[in-house]
Amino acid sequence: MRRRNVARMLCLFIGVCLAADGGRAEDIKEATAMAMKLRNMPEILKGVKRILFYGDSLTDGSDYPDYVVNTLNRAFPDAGFEILNSAVCGNTAADLRKRMQADVIDRKPDLVSICIGVNDCIGKRPVADYEADMEALATAIQKAGARVLLMLPSNLGDPEREARFLEYLAVIRKVAAAHNALVADAHAEFLKGTKEGREMLGADGVHHGKNGFEGMARAVLDALGFQDVPVDKEIKPWPHMLTQWESSEPIPNKPPFDPAKATGWKPYDREAAVAKQPWWNAPFAARGGWMPFALAKPPDGSIAFGRTRYQATRAGKAELQVGGSPPQVVWLNGRQVWQGQGSHGYHPNADRFMVDLQAGPNEIVVLSNYMAFVGLREVGE
């Protein structure tokens, strides 16, 4: 019997046990690990380290990229798959095309998963324009040496929009066939889940409900050949994230802002923040985000400063990684080094730029009214 069939039978057996047991997280992890010991790595993942997820609000800040990379890393502990998210809320395929060089090509991914088309459909962009954009995306990414996986996005709850959406899905299949790219069918997974009574879509009929993130991950994993492997839904801080914060007292959202005048600094309790947030917010804190008002409601229109420290091994360059919600400003050792200029991602490394660290302790201060991610990666790491 082939190793893959043995793995499938093992997972089916364990799945029955987990269903009877309520599917505890530790059991799911153990089941995944046991099954993967009998599995060979699929061709599309051989030589892959950096996996980039590209798209709109269905991917920006979503949990499914974490689920996918978690599951793959548990399957192949020595592979060291890295997660990159370059999605931005509200984007169309045309927007992805405009920022592709900076947010995809320059990040040197090995595999790019593209999920885009919902905003094109809702905005009634011509299908021919959408096709031209999708063709350009696939061509440029493959030319840069990365592999491409195209997702058929989740369905739309409005019947009229859904009927029109089918034309855009046909384009995705056409482009995938032309480029010999894998297709992850989240659309079918969502229709199936809805029929089974799972909460796949949220109230707006566009964004994802409680079971939607898992549905997206399931579609990607199935496309990669892991139909029999449980999804690892653990959310943990991304690499390089600074997670030990202090929060200042709230201040009015009226520039100019001066962190030297901040008062009332108190330790930020990330675990308490995770526990208090609703299901759609908790992953932000779990992923490494600082949420200034996670534990207490601020006065209307208020913002706050967050403060943390980084111990540099030596003086030199480092990549400062920022994500979250505007308004957002970052100071390093008392000097402003960055200010958000509009839409960017709700994930840890949406914006990236080089800064100069001093040897030893470095103080980082950030300003936000909702959520901020800040990470530091020294050159050479």
HELIX and SHEET records of a PDB file:
HELIX    1   1 ARG A    3  ASP A   21  1                                  19    
HELIX    2   2 ALA A   25  MET A   36  1                                  12    
HELIX    3   3 GLU A   43  LEU A   45  5                                   3    
HELIX    4   4 TYR A   64  ALA A   75  1                                  12    
HELIX    5   5 ALA A   93  LYS A   98  1                                   6    
HELIX    6   6 MET A  100  ASP A  103  1                                   4    
HELIX    7   7 ILE A  105  ARG A  107  5                                   3    
HELIX    8   8 VAL A  118  ILE A  122  1                                   5    
HELIX    9   9 VAL A  127  LYS A  143  1                                  17    
HELIX   10  10 PRO A  159  HIS A  179  1                                  21    
HELIX   11  11 ALA A  186  LYS A  195  1                                  10    
HELIX   12  12 GLY A  212  LEU A  224  1                                  13    
HELIX   13  13 PRO A  259  LYS A  261  5                                   3    
HELIX   14  14 ARG A  270  LYS A  276  1                                   7    
HELIX   15  15 ALA A  282  ALA A  286  1                                   5    
SHEET    1   A 5 GLU A  82  ASN A  85  0                                        
SHEET    2   A 5 ARG A  50  GLY A  55  1                                        
SHEET    3   A 5 LEU A 111  CYS A 115  1                                        
SHEET    4   A 5 ARG A 147  LEU A 152  1                                        
SHEET    5   A 5 LEU A 182  ASP A 185  1                                        
SHEET    1   B 4 ILE A 251  PRO A 252  0                                        
SHEET    2   B 4 SER A 302  ALA A 312 -1                                        
SHEET    3   B 4 GLU A 246  SER A 247 -1                                        
SHEET    4   B 4 LYS A 266  PRO A 267 -1                                        
SHEET    1   C 5 ILE A 251  PRO A 252  0                                        
SHEET    2   C 5 SER A 302  ALA A 312 -1                                        
SHEET    3   C 5 GLY A 360  SER A 368 -1                                        
SHEET    4   C 5 VAL A 329  LEU A 332 -1                                        
SHEET    5   C 5 ARG A 335  GLN A 339 -1                                        
SHEET    1   D 3 ASP A 351  LEU A 357  0                                        
SHEET    2   D 3 GLY A 316  GLY A 324 -1                                        
SHEET    3   D 3 ALA A 372  GLU A 378 -1                                        
END                                                                             
